[in-house]
Amino acid sequence: MQTKKASLLKLKTKDFKPNLYKVILLNDNVTTMDFVVFILVEIFSKSSNEAINLMLKIHEIGSAVCGVYTKEIAKTKQLQVLNLAKTNSFPLKCILKEE
């Protein structure tokens, strides 16, 4: 009887995988490279070397994925980027794309 109950519980539970979202920074001609590196270190917890490499990718290609998160975390990171950019008078854009 115990095993039947355990198997019923297994059937009722499913692994839940939340949708993930890419947080992407877009290049512009005004935002300084130093500010982008600052954003990558402070908001996305990148090392200095990682931040510089990502900043160069954004500069050369036009955009780069800075991280992949659940929807709520991705939106929070996006808002942090946009608020810091606005506060510092930069037009830096940050978008989300579902993975």
N, C-alpha and C positions, 0 to 999 in steps of 0.2 A: 504494500500500500504506500509505503514511504517513497519508493522509486516512481510510482505513478504520479504522485504529487510533484516530485522534483522535475519530472519530464514535462508536466503541464506548465510549470513555472518557466522552464526553458523555452517552450513554444510561445509563451506570451511576451517574452522580452526579446527585443531586437537591438542590435548595435545601431546607435544613432550617430551619424556623422553630419555635423553641421556644414552648411555651405561655406566655402572659403572665398575670400575676396583679396585680390591683389591691390595694393596701394601703390599708385604710380605717380611719380613726379614728372612734370612736363617742362621742357626747356623754354626759356624766354630770353629776350635780349636785354633785360634790365636787372633781374635778380643776380646778385654777385655769386661767384663760385664759393667764396668763403661762407656766405649765408647758407647755401645749399649744403655744404659740408657740416655746418653747425646743426642744421635741421636733421641731417642723417645721423649725427652722433647723439644729439639730445632726444629726439623723438623716436628714432628707430634703433637706438643702442648699437650703432655700428662703430667699429674701431676707426681710428683716424685713416688707416690705409684703406679699409673697406669703403669709407665715406668718400675719400678722394677718388677711388676707382669708379664708384657709382656716379659721382658728380661728373666725371669725365665722360662716362657713358651717356648721361643725360645731355650733356653739352654737345657731344658728337652725333648721337643718334636721334636725340629729340625727346627721349623719355626713358625711364627705367623703373623696374619694379623694385620697391624699397622693402617690401615685406608682404607676407600672405597671412591673413588673420581671419577669425570669425567676423561676421558682419558688424557686430557691435564694436569690437576692438578696431576694426578697419575704419569705421566711421569716426571713432574717437581720434585716431591718428590723423585722419584727413582734416578734421576740425582743428586739431592742434597746429597742423602745418598752416592751414589757411589763416588762423588767428594770429600766429606769429608773423607770417608774411605781411598781413595787413597792418599789424602793429609797427612793423619795421618799414612800411611803405614799399613793399615789393609785390609785384603782380604774380608771384609764383602760384602755379595751378597744381592741384593734387586731385587725381580722380581714382575711382574704384572700379574694378572689373571683376565680375564673378569668375571664379576659376573653373 
